[in-house]
Amino acid sequence: MIGFRREASEILRELDALRAADAPTHGGRVLSYVYDSGLDELDELAGRAARRVQPVNGLDPTTFGSVAAMERAVVGFARRVLGGGDGGADGEVVVGSVTSGGTESCLLAVKSARDAWRAARIGSPRVPRVVAPVTVHAAFHKAAHYFGLELDLVPVDPETGTLAPSAIEERLGDDVALVVVSAPSYPFASLDPVADVAAITAARGIALHVDACIGGFALAFWPEPLPAWNLSVPGVTSISADLHKYGYAPKGASVLLTRGRDRQRRQYFATTGWPGYPVVNPTMTGSKPAGPLAAAWAIIEALGEPGFRDLTAQTARATAELRAAIDGIEGLRVVGEPVGPLLAVAADEAAPVTSRVDPHHWADAAREAGWQLQLQPGLAQADGTRLPHTTHLTVTPVTERVLPELVPALVAAADEVRGIPRIDGRVALAGLAEALPGGVGGALLDAGGTDAAAFDLFAASLDSDAAAAVLSAAGLLGGEGALPDRLAPVLALVEALPGSLTERLLIELLARVVEPT
């Protein structure tokens, strides 16, 4: 008999101690990353369902028939609520796959588009493009990088985050493999003009993907009328929506729906070119857990469409109340006309300087009071305009329950920091350079005094130790991955540094956080 090195109870106590460092996943105090239905019994059901299939390998649904049955049911539900029932608008059958999350769904949509474009242009030396608004999710940056496409980003209105269909139309050509729009976008909660863009792309025979990963299963049940945004729109080729967001399933579970069997088959990988078993994968992974699928299936079976509608109504009420509260805070503004359960909050530039509230200082003050909001950096667009730095809030059903505590906390946080100017990233950059050891600081200042190309060279020259030195000088390394208590200075640096250097440093930071000591 094999004995355990440690008692199970001791191991679980240690796990509980480790979890004490986590942000709270329930209770509504974290307004990003987590999607709390507020129903303990739903979480319990999801956990029990996942445990039932813990040994099952989702790699082969012909061996594990439960995987095939649950995936059929989940895809069928998604197809009904996302406008794809009976083939959606164009009459062609809508099929789909359950994936490990929104990123994988987006990757597969891009892979299918690339392969379809190549098949229609055999031997073409050109690099296909993906055209999308600058607010499109970062997963499409990853997809273009992985699959060898060019990502052509279209500027949006800097005040509202909205996309003009004509701006997409101007970028189209025979080298475009895919156009992507968001429903809604993560940064500003703007609902891109799906129907208008679909009319443009369909007339040119270009595929259109709707990224509804964050909000799809909320918009599907939203109590207010919305512009057409899903597979009910003619010309929409595919859509992604995450079950582990407003489907309330545990991570990671998402759905990718595609119009047409032949197009969907392009996302698959198959090979018999080795002496082992024939490999056929509809997604990026081979072996995969069945737990998230089982949990998503159980939640859908428990709630049904009426239950999702009720939870979404709670979310919608909370979103409206939260927006009204923020509209009443002097010095802040909600960006644009958000659609669905997300808000982006910026400084109100129309307010007197002494009355303005920097959204990053505001988020830091709220964090000190026990509420975690998400800081988002500003971004320079290709047309010279600049998107504002903001604070993001994700609203869930449980938010309605905590509004009596949350709203006063947000008002008090704004009062605490009103009139404090935003941090000048250039000053922070100079201070960082002075704190760096050896010649690293001089090299950083030299790069900063020239152009982005010099920064790119500097970033490429950083080995792991030099990158760690930069992080240490910025106060971002050490303490087992803990970030500073105030994140506004960190985001100021992110804005001041060119993307290539910021990305190199963030890679080093995350790698060091999980590196064994």
Beta strands, then each sheet from edge to edge (+ up, - down):
strand 1: 94-99
strand 2: 129-133
strand 3: 150-154
strand 4: 176-182
strand 5: 208-211
strand 6: 238-242
strand 7: 254-259
strand 8: 269-271
strand 9: 279-281
strand 10: 332-334
strand 11: 342-347
strand 12: 374-376
strand 13: 379-380
strand 14: 386-387
strand 15: 390-394
sheet 1: 1+ 7- 6+ 5+ 4+ 2+ 3+
sheet 2: 8+ 9-
sheet 3: 10+ 11- 15+ 12-
sheet 4: 13+ 14-
end
